[in-house]
Amino acid sequence: MTFEILETAIAKFGHAMLESEEGITEKRRVETNPNKNMARWPIGSSTLQSTAIHPKFIFLPSNVPPVHPSTVLAMSGARNLSAALRRVRVSRPRIALRPALPRTPFATVRSFSVSSPVRADKEIKYTSDAYPNVQRNPNFAELTADDVTYFKELLGSESAVIDGVTSDATDDIEPFNSDWMRKYRGHTRLVLKPKTTEEVSQVLKYCNEKKLAVVPQGGNTGLVGGSIPVFDEIVVNTSRMNNIRSFDQASGVLVADAGVILEVADLYLAERDHLFPLDLGAKGSCHIGGNVSTNAGGLRLLRYGSLHGSVLGLEAVLPDGTIVDALSTLRKNNTGYDLKQLFIGSEGTIGLITGVSIQCPPRPKAVNVAYFGLESFEQVQRAYLEAKGQLSEILSAFELMDGRSQRLVQDSTGTKQPIEGEYPFYCLIETSGSNAEHDMAKLESFLENVMGEGIVADGVLAQDETQFQALWRWREGITEALSHLGGTYKYDVSIPLSELYQLVEDCKQRLTEKGFVGDDDSFPVRAVVGYGHMGDSNLHLNVAVRKYDKEVEKAIEPWVYEWIQKRQGSISAEHGLGIAKREYIGYSQNDTMVKLMKQLKNLYDPNGIMNPYKYI
Ligand SMILES: Cc1cc2nc3c(=O)[nH]c(=O)nc-3n(C[C@H](O)[C@H](O)[C@H](O)COP(=O)(O)OP(=O)(O)OC[C@H]3O[C@@H](n4cnc5c(N)ncnc54)[C@H](O)[C@@H]3O)c2cc1C
């Protein structure tokens, strides 16, 4: 089985590295020999028989975050499973809408190929250098060899401690010290991977008593630098807390450890005809504890709502070691303050989430995807209104992509766009329901209307699983396409729908007027693009730069936040604040709210050891 996992990873990505389940962390490039059913480390002489390998993580090429072995398996097996669920049972529509052309499809993998925006060989600047006004808090103690001894004795397994205090572990620690965007980098010398809630409790209690600062870390896919230490904070990573605790088929309630990878949870649920009520591009790496801590939104919030609604209970550990057992599985529980809500979206600043109880809906039996070109943002809004009205309960995603973002995907993949001609805007609509014929009749009628009214200029419908995946890749592939350009300034914002795209136009105009935008290397900015979750009024404004440049940053910030504030929007729709937006909370929260947050922080974490230097 392990050998198959490696083979699958290598077939997809050229090579893979793995981290062993037990024993010291091993992250090396591996090669396989299918004839001998064997994997080996090319560096060094040891050859591993397949039975000897129990990888905990498969490390894909340096620009792709590590994934859990079951995720790699999912690339083959589970995709087929989801094919059955996602097959588009579209009888060819009577209208001019065409099926997706049989062009070269994207790789059928969705959501795994997140890669780094900056060339892997480039040094990442230390966050402490990038934010010189942030100073290390002198109240925090520095790690000693005695501390490390304590943690090693407590956590037992060698793979639970990466010790850069008493040994040189630079290479092993680096993935925990830097982020996916290669934008943030810390100086931690110790990574702890507790396995149980009790161990987390002991770790935090010790850290609190010794005044050792801590950064909780899940899959490390966050986009605002929240999971990366700024100075020498200890990283407490949840990757070994990866058990599904229970699932109740009747109620659809899943209870799982915080370190379960989102996609692993979803695959587990798929086998039981249920669905995790959250889906996002980083699902192959992010942890459900990380999702809850960031209150992640994702692709289907429109349908399944926010985690503030679907999370029924939480287990968390406070800095003093207190285990907060609020792991209720009840939908209704009106007994006082709903304290679990404080942890949802708190980004590791008041405690460490160790367990999650979540309401999961039945998996839809019929799923359809359509992809359109539109002539203006006004038409996009009209199409959205029509979709809401006509598709109502089966509408599960309404995504917006501008023309520039789609050209970038085309350039980076070499794949032709699904529809002929160029449009300033594209939308992807997904429907999910329980009755294929009923859903199809609704979708056909909707498509006839919007094409007949001239709202949509051209469009395609996925006819099979490959096309379903291929169409989604035009949306999900944007982040990766941008990543090939250099660095990206990312703004994930909520704005009233009518002005959603205006921000992109205004930002582009501003940067052009300042002489920053151009096609050759003398210009720092390569592209200003906009895309996002139209159904949630959530825009992703992305400014792709040849390299991170303080002058460009100063031209965007705080201008962009002022722009949003004037429209009563939010400067963070779903990614959180982390360190990236630590100074800007005041643009979306008034003084009273910030004061209340600080009071809560002091109440839960009087020594301030939890994720310091971030937004609170
Ligand atoms: C390609 C790509 C697509 C993405 N798409 C979306 C999207 O559509 N919607 C969206 O919302 N986000 C998206 N993200 C951002 C990111 O995936 C989410 O924020 C995700 O929820 C982070 O989970 P994680 O396990 O990686 O957390 P991490 O990055 O490890 O941590 C994020 C924050 O949570 C804290 N934290 C982590 N685990 C815990 C815990 N157990 N207890 C307490 N605090 C904890 C950390 O300290 C940090 O502040 C995307 C990222 C990528 C790379």
The ligand as a Tripos MOL2 file, in Angstrom:
@<TRIPOS>MOLECULE
LIG
   53    58     1     0     0
SMALL
NO_CHARGES

@<TRIPOS>ATOM
      1 C1         -4.3600   27.2850   -2.3470 C.3       1 LIG1
      2 C2         -5.0180   27.8210   -1.1220 C.ar      1 LIG1
      3 C3         -6.3720   28.0690   -1.1500 C.ar      1 LIG1
      4 C4         -7.0040   28.5800   -0.0240 C.ar      1 LIG1
      5 N1         -8.3460   28.8090   -0.0860 N.ar      1 LIG1
      6 C5         -8.9870   29.2750    0.9960 C.ar      1 LIG1
      7 C6        -10.3970   29.5040    0.9510 C.ar      1 LIG1
      8 O1        -11.0570   29.3150   -0.0680 O.2       1 LIG1
      9 N2        -10.9800   29.9460    2.0780 N.ar      1 LIG1
     10 C7        -10.2920   30.1750    3.2340 C.ar      1 LIG1
     11 O2        -10.8930   30.5600    4.2270 O.2       1 LIG1
     12 N3         -8.9560   29.9780    3.2940 N.ar      1 LIG1
     13 C8         -8.2900   29.5370    2.2120 C.ar      1 LIG1
     14 N4         -6.9380   29.3280    2.2690 N.ar      1 LIG1
     15 C9         -6.1920   29.6690    3.5040 C.3       1 LIG1
     16 C10        -5.9640   28.4690    4.4700 C.3       1 LIG1
     17 O3         -5.9770   27.2620    3.7900 O.3       1 LIG1
     18 C11        -7.0150   28.4710    5.5670 C.3       1 LIG1
     19 O4         -6.8560   29.6110    6.3610 O.3       1 LIG1
     20 C12        -6.9770   27.2160    6.4680 C.3       1 LIG1
     21 O5         -8.1350   27.2100    7.2710 O.3       1 LIG1
     22 C13        -5.7490   27.1550    7.3690 C.3       1 LIG1
     23 O6         -5.6820   25.8750    7.9720 O.3       1 LIG1
     24 P1         -4.2770   25.2860    8.4550 P.3       1 LIG1
     25 O7         -4.5050   23.9890    9.1380 O.co2     1 LIG1
     26 O8         -3.3240   25.2610    7.3340 O.co2     1 LIG1
     27 O9         -3.8690   26.3690    9.5240 O.3       1 LIG1
     28 P2         -2.4550   27.0690    9.7430 P.3       1 LIG1
     29 O10        -2.0530   27.7940    8.5180 O.co2     1 LIG1
     30 O11        -1.4950   26.1050   10.2940 O.co2     1 LIG1
     31 O12        -2.8430   28.1210   10.8790 O.3       1 LIG1
     32 C14        -3.6930   29.1910   10.6140 C.3       1 LIG1
     33 C15        -3.9570   29.9580   11.9290 C.3       1 LIG1
     34 O13        -4.6900   29.1430   12.8390 O.3       1 LIG1
     35 C16        -3.9290   28.8990   14.0230 C.3       1 LIG1
     36 N5         -4.1370   27.4730   14.3430 N.ar      1 LIG1
     37 C17        -3.9040   26.4100   13.5540 C.ar      1 LIG1
     38 N6         -4.2900   25.2800   14.1700 N.ar      1 LIG1
     39 C18        -4.7630   25.6490   15.3880 C.ar      1 LIG1
     40 C19        -5.3240   24.9400   16.4890 C.ar      1 LIG1
     41 N7         -5.4850   23.6210   16.4810 N.pl3     1 LIG1
     42 N8         -5.7190   25.6440   17.5760 N.ar      1 LIG1
     43 C20        -5.5830   27.0000   17.6170 C.ar      1 LIG1
     44 N9         -5.0660   27.7100   16.5980 N.ar      1 LIG1
     45 C21        -4.6680   27.0410   15.5010 C.ar      1 LIG1
     46 C22        -2.5100   29.2510   13.6900 C.3       1 LIG1
     47 O14        -1.8140   29.7040   14.8370 O.3       1 LIG1
     48 C23        -2.6950   30.3560   12.6660 C.3       1 LIG1
     49 O15        -2.9110   31.5710   13.3160 O.3       1 LIG1
     50 C24        -6.2610   28.8370    1.1500 C.ar      1 LIG1
     51 C25        -4.8900   28.5790    1.1860 C.ar      1 LIG1
     52 C26        -4.2700   28.0780    0.0570 C.ar      1 LIG1
     53 C27        -2.8040   27.7850    0.1430 C.3       1 LIG1
@<TRIPOS>BOND
     1     1     2 1
     2     2     3 ar
     3     2    52 ar
     4     3     4 ar
     5     4     5 ar
     6     4    50 ar
     7     5     6 ar
     8     6     7 ar
     9     6    13 1
    10     7     8 2
    11     7     9 ar
    12     9    10 ar
    13    10    11 2
    14    10    12 ar
    15    12    13 ar
    16    13    14 ar
    17    14    15 1
    18    14    50 ar
    19    15    16 1
    20    16    17 1
    21    16    18 1
    22    18    19 1
    23    18    20 1
    24    20    21 1
    25    20    22 1
    26    22    23 1
    27    23    24 1
    28    24    25 2
    29    24    26 1
    30    24    27 1
    31    27    28 1
    32    28    29 2
    33    28    30 1
    34    28    31 1
    35    31    32 1
    36    32    33 1
    37    33    34 1
    38    33    48 1
    39    34    35 1
    40    35    36 1
    41    35    46 1
    42    36    37 ar
    43    36    45 ar
    44    37    38 ar
    45    38    39 ar
    46    39    40 ar
    47    39    45 ar
    48    40    41 1
    49    40    42 ar
    50    42    43 ar
    51    43    44 ar
    52    44    45 ar
    53    46    47 1
    54    46    48 1
    55    48    49 1
    56    50    51 ar
    57    51    52 ar
    58    52    53 1
@<TRIPOS>SUBSTRUCTURE
     1 LIG1         1 GROUP 0 **** ****
